[in-house]
Amino acid sequence: MGQVIMLARNTFNPSLVFFTIAVIGDMPYTAQQQAAFQAFINAMSADTSFHLAIHLGDIKSGSTACTDAYILSIRDALNSY
């Protein structure tokens, strides 16, 4: 079962009537997605229309190694939001 990770901006205001949630998941799987992942997170972070980002889990394909270095690199990318 996947884990849900929620990243909230410091400017999140629950009293807002409308807010936009970015939902991502099942990424990065491929080498191409891994190479572009930080830029993707940076682009979401720079878009002020997003008030909350949720990663629904599953950050690698089942055929790739589950190393501490890989998990930490994904954590660091998500924490940069």
C-alpha positions in Angstrom: 0.0 0.0 0.0 1.3 3.4 -0.9 2.0 6.2 1.5 0.5 9.7 1.0 2.9 12.6 1.4 1.4 16.1 1.7 3.6 19.1 1.2 2.0 22.4 2.3 3.4 25.9 1.5 4.1 28.1 4.4 1.5 30.5 2.9 -1.3 27.9 3.0 -4.4 29.6 4.4 -7.2 27.2 5.3 -9.6 30.2 5.4 -9.3 30.5 1.6 -12.5 29.7 -0.2 -10.7 28.3 -3.2 -7.3 26.7 -3.4 -5.5 24.5 -5.9 -4.1 21.1 -5.0 -1.3 19.5 -7.2 -1.6 15.7 -7.1 1.3 13.6 -8.4 2.2 9.9 -8.0 3.8 6.9 -9.7 6.9 8.9 -10.4 9.8 9.0 -11.0 10.1 5.6 -12.5 12.3 5.9 -15.6 15.8 7.4 -15.8 14.3 10.2 -17.9 11.7 10.9 -15.1 14.4 10.8 -12.5 16.6 13.3 -14.4 13.6 15.7 -14.7 12.1 15.2 -11.3 13.8 18.1 -9.4 12.9 20.5 -12.3 9.3 19.2 -12.1 9.1 19.9 -8.4 10.8 23.3 -8.9 8.2 24.2 -11.5 5.3 23.2 -9.2 6.9 25.2 -6.4 7.3 28.3 -8.5 3.6 28.1 -9.6 1.8 30.2 -7.0 -1.6 28.9 -8.0 -0.7 25.6 -6.1 -1.4 25.8 -2.4 -0.9 22.2 -1.6 0.9 19.3 -3.3 0.2 15.7 -2.6 2.3 12.7 -3.8 0.2 9.6 -3.7 3.2 7.3 -3.5 5.1 4.8 -5.5 8.4 6.5 -6.4 10.2 3.7 -8.3 9.5 0.8 -10.5 9.5 -2.7 -9.0 12.4 -3.7 -11.0 14.8 -1.1 -9.6 16.9 -1.3 -6.5 15.5 0.2 -3.3 18.6 2.0 -2.0 18.9 4.5 0.8 20.5 7.0 -1.6 17.6 6.8 -4.0 14.9 7.2 -1.2 16.8 10.1 0.3 17.2 11.8 -3.1 13.4 11.6 -3.6 12.8 12.9 -0.1 15.1 15.8 -0.7 13.4 16.7 -3.9 9.9 16.6 -2.3 11.2 18.6 0.7 12.3 21.4 -1.7 8.7 22.2 -2.6 
